[in-house]
Amino acid sequence: MKTSNTHDTLRAAQMSRRSLMKSAAALGAVGFASPLFVKNAFSSSGELNHMGWAGYDGYKASIEAFTKKTGIKVNLVEQPDNDTIFAQAKLAAQTGAFDTVEPTVDRVKSYVENDLVQPWDDSKTTLGSYLPGMVDGLAGEMASIDGKRYFLPAVWGTEAIVYNKEKFPTEYGKASLADLWGEGLEGKVTVRAHSALASLGRVLDAAGKLPKPFMDGYKSDDDMKVIWDVILAEAIKKKGNIAQFWKGENEAQAAFRTNGCILGQCWDSTGFNMGKDGFGYVAPKEGAFAWNQGYMMMKNAKNVEQAIEWANFQATAEGGAAMAKTYAANPVGKGAIELMDPANTAFYNAAFPGDALTKLWWWPVQTSSFLKLRAEYADKFIAA
């Protein structure tokens, strides 16, 4: 399988962790002393109204580091998932409540189609501070429309298999997306509804059981309906396995801690946070779902310069490491990897051994009409 520039970056990041991690490099010990790569050294202060993700205690520390460096106060409003962030962004287009929002890169087209955001000014953003493949290559193409860049990355990560080491032991090369739908797991599995349908679609596609290639559904709404009708019918047959649907980090952890789940398809942050409770996290043999999360600036943003400084901060070693630690994910800035906690290194080495990074399956660009249809299928699955 030929890898993209981004895939090469991920492998480089993994190797950097293995060879360059400092043995005592917890973020708190390193501090935030090195200068930022911007002309005005962040002297403007002011404030920023930002809509990010809920369920991450470390977000406060990352914001505090940014405020200490810049004098800019960040007013954070937390939301559980992409769909809620998008819905609130639509409201903010009328009220001006937010300057920046934090979706994943596959959502860029839907934001632009709805005239919610404005492009970043490349002359004011520190593009040279990002790791190769984060703002160029495929990632850069997904971030831009008609030559204008609407998205700047903050962290990247994955969605893969969380498993109970005692009750459902598995390992890389054995773990599969198909496991979620296997026998003997009634009432023991947690998934996000639309992600589960996508993973089942990939399984059915590989087995030659779809009327058209799974990826065709992202290119045509008509094809999507034909393909996802088959996926939904198969998912409903196996719905007895699902004990709980999750939408955000808090719900995902509760599925394992409170509702008895022993297997799930979840974010890497969930896998990391559940590690102390006897759970592991591993890429399925089909390839983990991969996402690139970052910032878009609302079209009616009131604090534009502060928004630029906020995005640029994540491209520094200090800012990138702080935000990646927040999500138990990977940083996007050069030098940030060397500042990450060794616990993250051990986690990712275990989750992505061998050729796992070359098999990452990046969420495709999704139009507004696709997202509407996808939500309808997810709702039908949940209600069935």
N, C-alpha and C positions, 0 to 999 in steps of 0.2 A: 504493500500500500504506500503510495507516495504521500509524504507529509508536506503540509503547508509551512510557511514561515512561522506561523503561530505555533504549530506543533513542534518545530525545531526549538522555538523559544521555551516551550514548556519543558522539553528535555534538558535544555541548557540550565533552566531554573532548578530542575531536579538535581542535576549533577553539581550545580553550585552549592546546593544545600549539603550534599554529601561531602564535598571537599573543603568548603570555605567557612562552614558554620563555626563560630567561636564558642568554645565550650561554656563560657559563662555569659553568653550574650542575650540575656533576658532584656526586653525593651527598657525596663525601668533602670537597668544598670547603664545602658548606653546613653540615654537622654536624647535631647533634640538640640544639639549644639551647632551642627554644621550649617552654613549659610544656604539660603534658597536661591534657585537659579532664575531670578527675575530682576528686571532693571531697577525697580524702585524699592527693593528689599522689603516689600510688604509694609509700607508705612502708612497706609490709608486708614486703617481701623474701620469702624462702622459695624454693620451687622449683616447677616445673611439668613434668609428664611429657607430652610431646606427640608425636603420630604424624603426620608430614608426608610430603612427596614426595621421592623420591630423584633425583639427577642435577643438583642445582642448587648450585653452589659458593657462590653468594652468600648462601645461607641462614645461614651462620655469621655473616656481617657483620650481618645483620638481627637475629639473636638477641643478638649482642654489644651492639647499640644499645639493645635492649630491657632487657638486664641492666644496662647503664650507667645507664639512666634510672630503673629500678625496684628494682634490687638482687635481682631474681628470676632464679634460674638456670633455664634451660630444658634439659631432657634430651630431645633429639630422636632419635626412631627413624624412619628413612626407609623408605618403601615405594614400589614402582614405579607403582602404579595404584590406581584406585578400588576394584576388586574385592578386591585384597589388603588395602587399608586396612579394608574392610568385614569381611573374614574375620578379621583380627586384632582388630578391635573386638569381634567376637563372643567371642573368647577373653578379651579384656580385661574383658568383662562378668563373667567368673568370677574373674579374677585381680586386677583392680584395677590393671593395669599402666599405664594411661594416664588422664590427666585430660581431654585434648582430642584430637580427631581432625580431619582436614582433607579432607573429601570435597567434591564439588560439590553445588550446591543441588538438582539433580534427584534426589539420593539421599535427601533428608530423609525421605520417606515410608517407605522401606525400613528406615531406622534406628529410626524410631518404631514401626513395626509389629513389630519384633523387640525392643522394649523395651530399647534399648541406651543411650539418651540422656535427658537432662533438659532442660527449657526454660531459656533465659536469663532473667534477671530484668531486665525493661526499665527498672526504676527505678535499676539500677546500671550499665547500659550507656549509652554516649554516642551515642545514635541521631542526635542533631542534628549530629554531626560528619561523618556520611557524605554523599557526594554524593547529590543527588536521584535517586530511582529505584533506589538500591542496597539500601535496607531498607524501601522502600515500593513501591507499585504491584505489578506482576507479580512482581518479585523478592521483595517482602515476602510476597506470597501463597504463593509456593513455599517460603518459609522457615518458614511457620507451619502448624500443624495445630490445629484446634479453638481458635483464638484464642491459642495459645501459640507463641512464637518459639523455634525449635530451632536456627536457623542464623544466623550473623553473617558477612558477607563479608570477604574479605581481598584478593583480586584477581579481575579478570575478564579473559577472553581468548577466543581463537578456535582453531579447527582448520580449516585451509584447505590451499591447494596450495603445496608446496615444489617448486621446479623448477630444473634446471641451466640457467643462462642461455645457455650455449654449445650444449649438446646438446639442450635442449628449450625454446627461447625462447618466451615467451608474455606476455600482458599482461591487465589487467583488461578484462572485456568479451568476451575470447576464451577465457581459462582456464575450464575446466568440470570438474565432478565426473566427467563422462563420459570425460574424457581418460584417467583411470586405467585404463580398460578398453579403450582404443583399440588399433588395429593397430600393429605395429612396436615394441611396448614389452615384448616377452617378456623376463622376467628383469630388468626395469629399474625396477620400482615397489615402494614400501614403503607399507604401510598397517597400521593397527590393525584387527584382524579385525572386531570388532563395528561400528566406525565405518565401515569399508568397506561392510559390508552396509547400513548406514543410508544412506550416500551413494548407493549403487546403487539403493536403494529410492526415494529422492527423484527420481533420474533416471528410473526406470521409471514412477513415479507421474506425472511431468510428461508422459511420452510416452503415457499411457493404457494402460500394459501391466500394471497390477496389478488383481487381482480386486476390491479395495476400496481406498479412499483410504489412503495410507501412514499417516497419523496415527491411523486407526482401530485400528491395532495397539497403540497405547499405552493404549487405553481398554478393550480386551477381549482376554483371552488367546486365546480361540478365533479372533478375527479376526487376532491376531498370527500364529498358526500358518498360517493360510490365506495371509496376505500374505508372510510370511518364507519359506515353502516356495518360492514363485516367485522371490524374491530370491536365495535360496541356490542354486537350480538355475542361474540365470543367472550368478552369481558363480563357480561351479565351472567353467562353460564358459570363463571368462576367467581362470582362476587362473594360467595360464602367465605372465601379466604380473607376478605377485607374486614378487619375489626374496626378500623378508624381511617377516615380520610383526613389528611392534614393540609393546611394552607400556608402556615408559617412555622417558624422554628419552635415556638413554644408548644404548639399542637403536636409537632412531630416527636419531640422529646416525651410529651405526656403519653403518647401512644405506647411507648416502650415502658415507661416508668409506672404508669397508672393502669393502662388497659391491656397489659399482658402480651403485647406483640413481641415476636421473636425474630421477625424479618421485615424489611421494608426497603423501599426505594426512596432515598432521602438525600438532602444536601450533605456535602462533606462536613459542614459545621455541625450537623446533627451527629454524624459519626464520631467526630472529635469529642463533642461534649458528652456522648454516651460511653466513651472509652473507659471511664472510671467505674462504670456500672457493668462491666463484663461484656461489652459489645465491640465488634470490629467493623471496619469499613473497607470495602474492596471493590475494585472495578470489575464489572461483569465481563465475561469473555467476549461479548458482542461489542464492548467499548462503552465507557461511561459517557453519559450526557455531559456536555461542557457548556459553561456560560461565561460571559464577560460582562461584568456589572460596572456601571459608572454614572456619569452625570450628563444631564441635558439641561439647558437653560431655557426657562419659560420665555415665551415671546414678549410678555408684559413684565419681565423681571424689573424690580426697582433697584436692585443692588448688583449691577452688572460687573463692576470692577472687583467687588468682593467675591462674586461667583467665580471669576477667572482665577483669583488667588486661591480659592478653595480647591478648584480642580488641579491647579498647578502644584499644590502642596502634596497631592497624592503621587505625583511623579518624582518627588524627592525620595532619597533613601529613608529618611526619618518618617515622613508622612506616609509613604507607601507601606513601610513595615508596621506602623501603628494601625492603619486601616485593615491590613491583612490579618493582623492579630485579632482585631475586632471580630472578623468573620471566620477565623480559623481557615483562611483561604490564602491565595497567593498574591504577592504584591506585583505592581506593574512598573515601578520605578527602578532605575539602575542603582545597584548597591543595596537595595532594601533586603534582599535575600540574606545578606551577611549579618543583618541585625535581627533576624527572626529567632524566636525561641526554639531551642533544640527539640522541644516536645513536638512542634509542628513538623520538623524534619523527620522524626521517627514515624509520625503518623502518615505522612505522604509516601515515605519509602515503603511502608507496609501496604498502603492502599494501591500503589501504582508500580509494582515490580515489573521486571522484564520489558516487554513491548507495550505495556498498558497505555503509555502516553501517545504512542503512534496510532492507537485505535480510538482516541477521543472522538465523540460524535457531537459536533457543534450544533446547537439549536439553530435551525434555518431562520432567515428573515420571514416574518409573519405579517401579512397585511391585516388591516382592520377587519375586513370581511372574513378572513380566515380565523382571526381571534374570536369573532362573534360566533362563528359556527363551532369552533372548538369549545367555547363555553357552553353552548347548547348541548353538545355531546357529553361533556363532563357532567352537566346537570342531569342529563338522562341516566347516566351511569350511577350517580349518587342516589337518584330517586327510584331506581329500578328495584 
